[in-house]
Amino acid sequence: MLSTLSSLQPRQLLTQILNFALVLSTAFMLWKGLSVATDSPSPIVVVLSGSMEPAFQRGDLLFLWNRGQNTQIGEIVVYNVRGKDIPIVHRVVRRYGGRSVLSAYLHSAVEDRPALLANIRDGRDSPLKLLTKGDNNLADDTELYAKGQDYLERSKDIIGSVVGYVPFVGYVTILLSEHPWLKTVLLGLMGIMVVLQRE
């Protein structure tokens, strides 16, 4: 293998390295394009636990959409807990707020109306707050939320709503995260294959 690598001309070696860089940058651009199209920082996620069984199994690949901000009860969402970077896939079981300030004003008590009137003048709406729960869990997610957080704010905490999935395809990702040395081996093999491939 090293003899093949040393037999390459400098120009051929540079071409192969640039081809490898092109493959990596194309993958990155596709990911960023999907992020912009779906309005989600992570448009594709993998189910890491069994908390949503039987709806989703560990290793299922989920496709997210974050363009509609009016999340309903029963909708499956993916969120990040503040201060942690692990996406959680759970179902919305309760929602608070999210209606327009004018609607809140019309349905409010008389003593609350001056504050709501100020919100109407400022053009502010009541933020949508969500409570989630895993289908396979006994209790809601309040214990999973950040300290002092009793609900998720739709505009801040939700990564996206699930719009589709492919079963078990994400197991590769789970293996790579549970065994970090596999990542190094896989990237090394890909790099060697690209560099040694002749055109």
Solvent accessible surface area in square Angstrom, and as a share of the most:
residue,aa,sasa,rsa
1,M,141,0.63
2,L,142,0.70
3,S,83,0.53
4,T,48,0.28
5,L,65,0.32
6,S,93,0.60
7,S,65,0.42
8,L,15,0.07
9,Q,111,0.50
10,P,108,0.68
11,R,196,0.71
12,Q,79,0.35
13,L,58,0.29
14,L,103,0.51
15,T,58,0.34
16,Q,11,0.05
17,I,83,0.42
18,L,105,0.52
19,N,46,0.24
20,F,41,0.17
21,A,49,0.38
22,L,111,0.55
23,V,83,0.48
24,L,83,0.41
25,S,49,0.32
26,T,55,0.32
27,A,59,0.45
28,F,125,0.52
29,M,122,0.55
30,L,122,0.61
31,W,93,0.33
32,K,98,0.42
33,G,40,0.39
34,L,74,0.37
35,S,15,0.10
36,V,110,0.63
37,A,55,0.43
38,T,11,0.07
39,D,66,0.34
40,S,3,0.02
41,P,101,0.63
42,S,29,0.19
43,P,3,0.02
44,I,42,0.22
45,V,8,0.05
46,V,18,0.10
47,V,5,0.03
48,L,76,0.38
49,S,57,0.37
50,G,27,0.26
51,S,23,0.15
52,M,1,0.00
53,E,59,0.26
54,P,118,0.74
55,A,38,0.29
56,F,13,0.05
57,Q,61,0.27
58,R,81,0.30
59,G,0,0.00
60,D,2,0.01
61,L,35,0.17
62,L,0,0.00
63,F,71,0.30
64,L,3,0.02
65,W,111,0.39
66,N,15,0.08
67,R,120,0.44
68,G,48,0.46
69,Q,83,0.37
70,N,95,0.49
71,T,1,0.01
72,Q,86,0.38
73,I,107,0.54
74,G,32,0.30
75,E,56,0.25
76,I,24,0.12
77,V,0,0.00
78,V,0,0.00
79,Y,0,0.00
80,N,45,0.23
81,V,6,0.03
82,R,108,0.39
83,G,90,0.86
84,K,129,0.55
85,D,125,0.65
86,I,104,0.53
87,P,41,0.26
88,I,32,0.16
89,V,12,0.07
90,H,5,0.02
91,R,67,0.24
92,V,1,0.01
93,V,55,0.32
94,R,128,0.47
95,R,60,0.22
96,Y,96,0.36
97,G,39,0.37
98,G,30,0.28
99,R,118,0.43
100,S,52,0.34
101,V,8,0.05
102,L,104,0.52
103,S,33,0.21
104,A,10,0.08
105,Y,52,0.20
106,L,111,0.55
107,H,134,0.60
108,S,26,0.17
109,A,48,0.37
110,V,116,0.67
111,E,137,0.62
112,D,73,0.38
113,R,73,0.27
114,P,90,0.57
115,A,69,0.53
116,L,34,0.17
117,L,73,0.36
118,A,35,0.27
119,N,40,0.21
120,I,57,0.29
121,R,172,0.63
122,D,94,0.49
123,G,65,0.63
124,R,127,0.46
125,D,98,0.51
126,S,38,0.25
127,P,69,0.44
128,L,15,0.07
129,K,54,0.23
130,L,0,0.00
131,L,10,0.05
132,T,0,0.00
133,K,52,0.22
134,G,0,0.00
135,D,53,0.28
136,N,88,0.45
137,N,48,0.24
138,L,185,0.92
139,A,67,0.52
140,D,51,0.27
141,D,2,0.01
142,T,52,0.30
143,E,157,0.71
144,L,75,0.38
145,Y,14,0.05
146,A,25,0.20
147,K,209,0.89
148,G,81,0.77
149,Q,17,0.07
150,D,100,0.52
151,Y,66,0.25
152,L,1,0.00
153,E,32,0.14
154,R,6,0.02
155,S,90,0.58
156,K,144,0.61
157,D,9,0.05
158,I,11,0.06
159,I,10,0.05
160,G,0,0.00
161,S,12,0.07
162,V,27,0.16
163,V,100,0.58
164,G,25,0.24
165,Y,105,0.40
166,V,57,0.32
167,P,71,0.45
168,F,114,0.47
169,V,80,0.46
170,G,1,0.01
171,Y,84,0.32
172,V,93,0.53
173,T,67,0.39
174,I,4,0.02
175,L,86,0.43
176,L,35,0.17
177,S,68,0.44
178,E,90,0.41
179,H,76,0.34
180,P,88,0.55
181,W,158,0.55
182,L,52,0.26
183,K,99,0.42
184,T,100,0.58
185,V,73,0.42
186,L,78,0.39
187,L,96,0.48
188,G,36,0.35
189,L,96,0.48
190,M,75,0.34
191,G,15,0.15
192,I,71,0.36
193,M,134,0.60
194,V,30,0.17
195,V,22,0.13
196,L,43,0.21
197,Q,115,0.51
198,R,135,0.49
199,E,173,0.78
